[in-house]
């Protein structure tokens, strides 16, 4: 289990490597040597002038039925009949007009039940490793699909209820050939539904942003303010500590994820009523009120922000993070006031516009 101090040491090292500031030279009489002997250290290149990481390919196991599973999962993702009351689809919490994140501060589940956390953007969701949901409690997309389907999001109910719902869906005339193409002639179980949803969600890949083009060699892909913002992101502002490219979440692609306490949900709240986040899963006091940093891809389109949707505007979210978060008993040591000017905040926001995802979720014709 990672301790908070270990994580901070790792991330601080990566931040210092990425930082574009000049290194101090030795002075007269110092251990660095006598006057005239100290050599100036080389100036680190700006992030916008050096190599940048590109999105890796998503590793997938061989499966000759994947296309059929994706087609089935695509339909199921948009089908409200999947939910307990036939009133909510997976898409209900991940609509295009909200950047495929949640529209409401807190997700609204089946039966208009207000849930406890905000629905995150799901671009590149297939890259999470044993770290689905804000607290990382689901090991993979299949477990994530079961949790959302059976829990408050979709209100599907317990295992028996999900098995019944799967059988009902498989009996629909339009779905029968789709299930057979994906899984063969077999009795359809809840796991088949979950596997199909997972395969569809693995296709939701965002890797064609302006940043990706710039990292790939198109140096005209970013505007001058965006280049300045990139240099700040990787340097003075140290945004890469929690949101390192190319995923723009340091936790994405890391087995089990990484979690930070930035103070959201703690201010003015009785300790007993604070959402303890990752600590509920890990039982590690160092992870009290810590949450997985989401990917910032599409962040300009996916307000409101943070795990409780408590910040409505992107500029306010950027200022909160750049200002060091919200003080509390377990705030991450990686968060400090970066002393950014208004112009620097504007450049950072300009750069965030360079990681907007151009795609959208296409609604299929349902069986």
Secondary structure in CASP SS format (residue, H / E / C, confidence):
PFRMAT SS
TARGET T0000
AUTHOR 0000-0000-0000
METHOD secondary structure of the structure
MODEL  1
X C 1.00
X C 1.00
X C 1.00
X H 1.00
X H 1.00
X H 1.00
X H 1.00
X H 1.00
X H 1.00
X H 1.00
X H 1.00
X H 1.00
X H 1.00
X H 1.00
X H 1.00
X H 1.00
X H 1.00
X H 1.00
X C 1.00
X C 1.00
X C 1.00
X C 1.00
X C 1.00
X C 1.00
X C 1.00
X C 1.00
X C 1.00
X C 1.00
X C 1.00
X E 1.00
X C 1.00
X C 1.00
X E 1.00
X C 1.00
X C 1.00
X C 1.00
X C 1.00
X C 1.00
X C 1.00
X C 1.00
X C 1.00
X C 1.00
X C 1.00
X C 1.00
X C 1.00
X C 1.00
X H 1.00
X H 1.00
X H 1.00
X C 1.00
X C 1.00
X C 1.00
X C 1.00
X C 1.00
X C 1.00
X C 1.00
X C 1.00
X C 1.00
X C 1.00
X C 1.00
X C 1.00
X C 1.00
X C 1.00
X C 1.00
X C 1.00
X H 1.00
X H 1.00
X H 1.00
X H 1.00
X H 1.00
X H 1.00
X H 1.00
X H 1.00
X H 1.00
X H 1.00
X H 1.00
X H 1.00
X H 1.00
X C 1.00
X H 1.00
X H 1.00
X H 1.00
X C 1.00
X C 1.00
X C 1.00
X C 1.00
X C 1.00
X C 1.00
X C 1.00
X H 1.00
X H 1.00
X H 1.00
X H 1.00
X C 1.00
X C 1.00
X H 1.00
X H 1.00
X H 1.00
X C 1.00
X C 1.00
X C 1.00
X C 1.00
X C 1.00
X C 1.00
X C 1.00
X C 1.00
X C 1.00
X E 1.00
X C 1.00
X H 1.00
X H 1.00
X H 1.00
X C 1.00
X E 1.00
X C 1.00
X C 1.00
X C 1.00
X C 1.00
X C 1.00
X C 1.00
X C 1.00
X C 1.00
X C 1.00
X C 1.00
X H 1.00
X H 1.00
X H 1.00
X C 1.00
X C 1.00
X C 1.00
X C 1.00
X E 1.00
X C 1.00
X C 1.00
X C 1.00
X C 1.00
X C 1.00
X E 1.00
X C 1.00
X C 1.00
X H 1.00
X H 1.00
X H 1.00
X H 1.00
X H 1.00
X H 1.00
X H 1.00
X H 1.00
X H 1.00
X H 1.00
X C 1.00
X C 1.00
X C 1.00
X C 1.00
X C 1.00
X C 1.00
X C 1.00
X C 1.00
X H 1.00
X H 1.00
X H 1.00
X H 1.00
X H 1.00
X H 1.00
X H 1.00
X H 1.00
X H 1.00
X H 1.00
X H 1.00
X H 1.00
X H 1.00
X C 1.00
X H 1.00
X H 1.00
X H 1.00
X H 1.00
X H 1.00
X H 1.00
X H 1.00
X H 1.00
X H 1.00
X H 1.00
X H 1.00
X C 1.00
X C 1.00
X C 1.00
X C 1.00
X C 1.00
X C 1.00
X H 1.00
X H 1.00
X H 1.00
X H 1.00
X H 1.00
X H 1.00
X H 1.00
X H 1.00
X H 1.00
X H 1.00
X H 1.00
X H 1.00
X C 1.00
X C 1.00
X C 1.00
X C 1.00
X C 1.00
X C 1.00
X C 1.00
X C 1.00
X H 1.00
X H 1.00
X H 1.00
X H 1.00
X H 1.00
X H 1.00
X C 1.00
X C 1.00
X C 1.00
X C 1.00
X C 1.00
X C 1.00
X C 1.00
X C 1.00
X H 1.00
X H 1.00
X H 1.00
X H 1.00
X H 1.00
X H 1.00
X H 1.00
X H 1.00
X H 1.00
X H 1.00
X H 1.00
X C 1.00
X C 1.00
X C 1.00
X C 1.00
X C 1.00
X H 1.00
X H 1.00
X H 1.00
X H 1.00
X C 1.00
X C 1.00
X C 1.00
X C 1.00
X C 1.00
X C 1.00
X C 1.00
X C 1.00
X C 1.00
X C 1.00
X C 1.00
X C 1.00
X C 1.00
X C 1.00
X C 1.00
X E 1.00
X E 1.00
X C 1.00
X C 1.00
X C 1.00
X C 1.00
X C 1.00
X C 1.00
X C 1.00
X C 1.00
X C 1.00
X C 1.00
X H 1.00
X H 1.00
X H 1.00
X C 1.00
X C 1.00
X C 1.00
X E 1.00
X C 1.00
X H 1.00
X H 1.00
X H 1.00
X H 1.00
X C 1.00
X C 1.00
X H 1.00
X H 1.00
X H 1.00
X C 1.00
X C 1.00
X E 1.00
X E 1.00
X E 1.00
X C 1.00
X C 1.00
X C 1.00
X C 1.00
X C 1.00
X C 1.00
X H 1.00
X H 1.00
X H 1.00
X C 1.00
X C 1.00
X C 1.00
X E 1.00
X C 1.00
X C 1.00
X C 1.00
X C 1.00
X C 1.00
X E 1.00
X C 1.00
X C 1.00
X H 1.00
X H 1.00
X H 1.00
X H 1.00
X H 1.00
X H 1.00
X H 1.00
X H 1.00
X H 1.00
X C 1.00
X C 1.00
X C 1.00
X C 1.00
X C 1.00
X C 1.00
X C 1.00
X C 1.00
X C 1.00
X C 1.00
X C 1.00
X C 1.00
X C 1.00
X C 1.00
X C 1.00
X C 1.00
X C 1.00
X C 1.00
X C 1.00
X H 1.00
X H 1.00
X H 1.00
X H 1.00
X H 1.00
X H 1.00
X H 1.00
X H 1.00
X H 1.00
X H 1.00
X H 1.00
X H 1.00
X H 1.00
X H 1.00
X C 1.00
X C 1.00
X C 1.00
X C 1.00
X C 1.00
X C 1.00
X C 1.00
X C 1.00
X C 1.00
X C 1.00
X C 1.00
X C 1.00
END
